[in-house]
């Protein structure tokens, strides 16, 4: 119990992410902030993902959602969300919407170069 307070006074705010992930701090899957995910039917016998996992599945249903966006929507640290996403990838409830998303396309490079050129000319 906190001195001069109770457990409900917010003194345990940093413990919740630890309990959400069961103490795990890393995902078994390499995930970038820009990795997009979308739901698919869960594998038979998959474990119930808990409230945070259910929220992730809800946010990823219908349209792909990035890791960064999911962390913002859940109001959880990115690393916590990555662990939860890893669990959902393991049970086939989520799938990467951009499996080759770690490499940039030629069009993307042209756009980024044009953007950089525009920023440099304005400075």
N, C-alpha and C positions, 0 to 999 in steps of 0.2 A: 504494500500500500504506500502511496506517495505521502511524504511528510506534509502535513497540513492540508491534505486533500484526499481525494479518492481515486480509484482506478478510472472513473469516468471523467476525470478533469482534463483529458487529452494527453496525459503523460505517457500513454502507450501508443501514440500515433505512428511511431516508426516501427512498431512490432508487427502491425497488420500485414505489410508486404511479405514479411518472413513467414507468417502463418499461411498466407495464401498459396505460397509455393512449396510449403512443407520444408522450408529451410534451404531449398535449392537456389542457387544463384546463377546457373548457366543452363541454357537450352542445349539439347543434343543436335539441334539444327542450326546451320549458319543463316542468320537472319539479319538483313540490313534494315535501316529505318524505312527504306523505300520498297521493301519486299511487300507485294500485295497478296492478299489471301482472300479466298472465297469458300463458302461452306459447300459441303457435299454430304450425302447420307452417311451417317455414322456407321462404323463397322458393327456387325452383330456382337453383342456382349461387351461393348465398350463401356467403360466406367462412366458414371455421371460426372460431368465436368465441374460441378459446383456453380455458384451464382456468377462468379467472374467469367468462367468458361462459357456459361449460357449467354452472358452479355456479349462476349466475343463472337459467338456463333450468330447472334441476332444482328450485330453490326456488319458481319460479313455475308449475310444472306442477301441475295439479289444483285449485289454489285461488289466488286473487289474493294478491299480497304487496306491501306498500308499499315505497317507496324507502328509508325509514328502517330498516325491518326487514331489507331486503336488505343494506344497508351493515353492520348489526350482525352478520348471519349470515356475511358474507364477511370481517368484521374489516378493512374498508377504509374510508378517508374517504368521506363522502357524495359529494363532487364526483367522485371516481374512479368510484364506482358509477354516477353519473349519466352520465358519458361512456360507460361500457360499456353501460348501458341504451339510450342514444342509438344506439349501433352496432346493437344488437339490434332496435330499433324501425325503423331504416333498412332492415334486411334482412328485415323482417316476421316475425321469430322471436318477438317480443313484441308485445302489444297492450295498450293502456290498458284496465283493467277498469272504470274510472270516468271516461270521457271528459269528462263534465260535472262532474267532482268538484271543480272550483275554486269552484263556487257552493254555498252552503249551502241545504238545504231548510228549509221553514218548521218542520217537526217538530224539526230539529236546533237551530234557534234557540230554540225553546221549551225544549228540554232544557238547553241551555247557560244560558239565563236562570234556570231553576229551580236549576241547580247553583250559579250565582253567588249567587243569593239564599240558598241553604242555607249556603254558605261564609261569607257576610257575617254571617248570624245566629249562627254559631258563634264568630266572632272577637270 
